[in-house]
Amino acid sequence: NATAGVISDVSGSPNLLLHVGDGGGDPPPPDPGCGDNCTADVRWISEVSVVFKNSTRAGGTVTVQIVDADGPLSGVTVDGSWNLNLGDNYRTSSGTTGTDGMVELSSGVIRNADTFQFCVTSLSADGYESGPTGQCSEFGSQVGVDPPPPPPPGADAPANLAWASTQMGRNWRTNLSWTGGGATVDVYRNGAIRVSGITNSQSYTENVGKTSPASYTYQVCNADSTTECSVEQPIDP
C-alpha cells in the first residue's frame, strides 16, 4: 500500500511512502490493572489511648494501618468517628497514611467523656476500592484485627529514629518511629530508660507533660542490650 516516488532526487532509498490505515500494526497491550491489589483494607486498629487533662477534660488517640495485597499502603485517606459516652458519631477525624500505612487520629479534647470508641467509616485512595469498614476499637480493648508483627528476634539494631512533637492544650507529646530492631525494645530519654521491654511496633508515643521536649534526646535499643541501639536523636526546638 506504499506510494512510490513521492520524494525527488533520492539516492539509495526505495522512495516509498508508507501508509498506516485502520487496524494497521499490533494492538496495544491490555492494561494489566492491579488485580487483587486494588483494594485498600484496614489491617490494624490500635487500642484507643486516652489522655486526661483534668477530671472533666480528656482526649483520645488511635492508630490505624491500611494495607493492600502487597503490604502497607500510603496516601490513603482514613475517615472515622468517635463515639463518646455510648453516643454515635460524636466527633469525626480524618488523616492520610504514611509510608508504613499508618495514620494517627485524635478526638481532640472532650469534656465529660467517660467512654471512648473509634470506628473507621471510610477509606479513599486514587485507583483503589475501599475494603470493609466499620471496624472499631475502644479504650482498654483492641478490636478486630492484628497489630503489625514485630521484627524477628536477633534482628539488626533499631535505625532511622525519627520524631514529631505535638502539643494538645498545654501538654506536649513526642511521637517516635524507627526501622529494624528486635522483638522487644527499650526507649531511652537523655540517657535514662523510659520504658523497658515493649513489643517492637517500630513506634512509641511519650506524653511529656507541660515541658517542651526541645531539650530531650531519645534512643531506642534492643531490649537487654546497650550496644544494639539507634543513633541518639535530639529533639530540635
Solvent accessible surface area in square Angstrom, and as a share of the most:
residue,aa,sasa,rsa
1,N,176,0.90
2,A,43,0.33
3,T,62,0.36
4,A,73,0.57
5,G,54,0.52
6,V,81,0.46
7,I,112,0.57
8,S,91,0.59
9,D,152,0.79
10,V,58,0.33
11,S,110,0.71
12,G,91,0.87
13,S,59,0.38
14,P,112,0.70
15,N,32,0.17
16,L,94,0.47
17,L,94,0.47
18,L,139,0.69
19,H,105,0.47
20,V,129,0.74
21,G,53,0.51
22,D,158,0.82
23,G,81,0.77
24,G,43,0.41
25,G,69,0.66
26,D,137,0.71
27,P,113,0.71
28,P,117,0.73
29,P,118,0.74
30,P,119,0.75
31,D,125,0.65
32,P,129,0.81
33,G,53,0.51
34,C,50,0.30
35,G,61,0.59
36,D,130,0.68
37,N,41,0.21
38,C,32,0.19
39,T,45,0.26
40,A,2,0.02
41,D,45,0.23
42,V,9,0.05
43,R,78,0.28
44,W,24,0.09
45,I,0,0.00
46,S,19,0.12
47,E,79,0.35
48,V,1,0.00
49,S,56,0.36
50,V,21,0.12
51,V,30,0.17
52,F,128,0.53
53,K,43,0.18
54,N,74,0.38
55,S,117,0.75
56,T,63,0.37
57,R,70,0.26
58,A,3,0.02
59,G,1,0.01
60,G,0,0.00
61,T,11,0.06
62,V,4,0.02
63,T,28,0.17
64,V,0,0.00
65,Q,6,0.03
66,I,0,0.00
67,V,23,0.13
68,D,18,0.10
69,A,69,0.54
70,D,115,0.60
71,G,19,0.19
72,P,76,0.48
73,L,20,0.10
74,S,58,0.38
75,G,45,0.43
76,V,0,0.00
77,T,46,0.27
78,V,0,0.00
79,D,45,0.23
80,G,2,0.02
81,S,8,0.05
82,W,0,0.00
83,N,18,0.09
84,L,5,0.03
85,N,71,0.37
86,L,164,0.82
87,G,31,0.30
88,D,129,0.67
89,N,89,0.46
90,Y,125,0.48
91,R,96,0.35
92,T,90,0.52
93,S,22,0.14
94,S,68,0.44
95,G,18,0.18
96,T,80,0.47
97,T,7,0.04
98,G,34,0.33
99,T,133,0.77
100,D,72,0.37
101,G,0,0.00
102,M,29,0.13
103,V,16,0.09
104,E,73,0.33
105,L,7,0.03
106,S,41,0.27
107,S,2,0.01
108,G,25,0.24
109,V,41,0.24
110,I,6,0.03
111,R,159,0.58
112,N,102,0.52
113,A,12,0.09
114,D,127,0.66
115,T,61,0.36
116,F,6,0.03
117,Q,57,0.25
118,F,0,0.00
119,C,14,0.08
120,V,0,0.00
121,T,73,0.42
122,S,45,0.29
123,L,12,0.06
124,S,64,0.41
125,A,24,0.18
126,D,144,0.75
127,G,68,0.65
128,Y,65,0.25
129,E,127,0.57
130,S,58,0.38
131,G,12,0.12
132,P,99,0.62
133,T,54,0.31
134,G,47,0.45
135,Q,45,0.20
136,C,28,0.17
137,S,0,0.00
138,E,66,0.30
139,F,113,0.47
140,G,57,0.55
141,S,44,0.28
142,Q,78,0.35
143,V,56,0.32
144,G,70,0.67
145,V,38,0.22
146,D,107,0.55
147,P,61,0.38
148,P,21,0.13
149,P,91,0.57
150,P,64,0.40
151,P,21,0.13
152,P,93,0.59
153,P,114,0.72
154,G,81,0.78
155,A,26,0.20
156,D,119,0.62
157,A,34,0.26
158,P,3,0.02
159,A,44,0.34
160,N,114,0.58
161,L,16,0.08
162,A,50,0.39
163,W,80,0.28
164,A,50,0.39
165,S,33,0.21
166,T,54,0.31
167,Q,94,0.42
168,M,32,0.14
169,G,58,0.56
170,R,178,0.65
171,N,36,0.18
172,W,62,0.22
173,R,20,0.07
174,T,0,0.00
175,N,32,0.17
176,L,3,0.02
177,S,50,0.32
178,W,9,0.03
179,T,66,0.39
180,G,29,0.28
181,G,0,0.00
182,G,5,0.05
183,A,31,0.24
184,T,55,0.32
185,V,0,0.00
186,D,8,0.04
187,V,0,0.00
188,Y,42,0.16
189,R,40,0.15
190,N,87,0.45
191,G,58,0.56
192,A,58,0.45
193,I,85,0.43
194,R,115,0.42
195,V,35,0.20
196,S,79,0.51
197,G,40,0.39
198,I,43,0.22
199,T,86,0.50
200,N,1,0.00
201,S,38,0.25
202,Q,60,0.27
203,S,46,0.30
204,Y,47,0.18
205,T,54,0.31
206,E,9,0.04
207,N,85,0.43
208,V,19,0.11
209,G,28,0.27
210,K,134,0.57
211,T,83,0.48
212,S,47,0.31
213,P,3,0.02
214,A,36,0.28
215,S,87,0.56
216,Y,28,0.11
217,T,36,0.21
218,Y,0,0.00
219,Q,42,0.18
220,V,0,0.00
221,C,3,0.02
222,N,11,0.06
223,A,24,0.18
224,D,149,0.77
225,S,22,0.14
226,T,117,0.68
227,T,121,0.70
228,E,81,0.36
229,C,28,0.17
230,S,5,0.03
231,V,129,0.74
232,E,87,0.39
233,Q,49,0.22
234,P,71,0.45
235,I,6,0.03
236,D,87,0.45
237,P,159,1.00
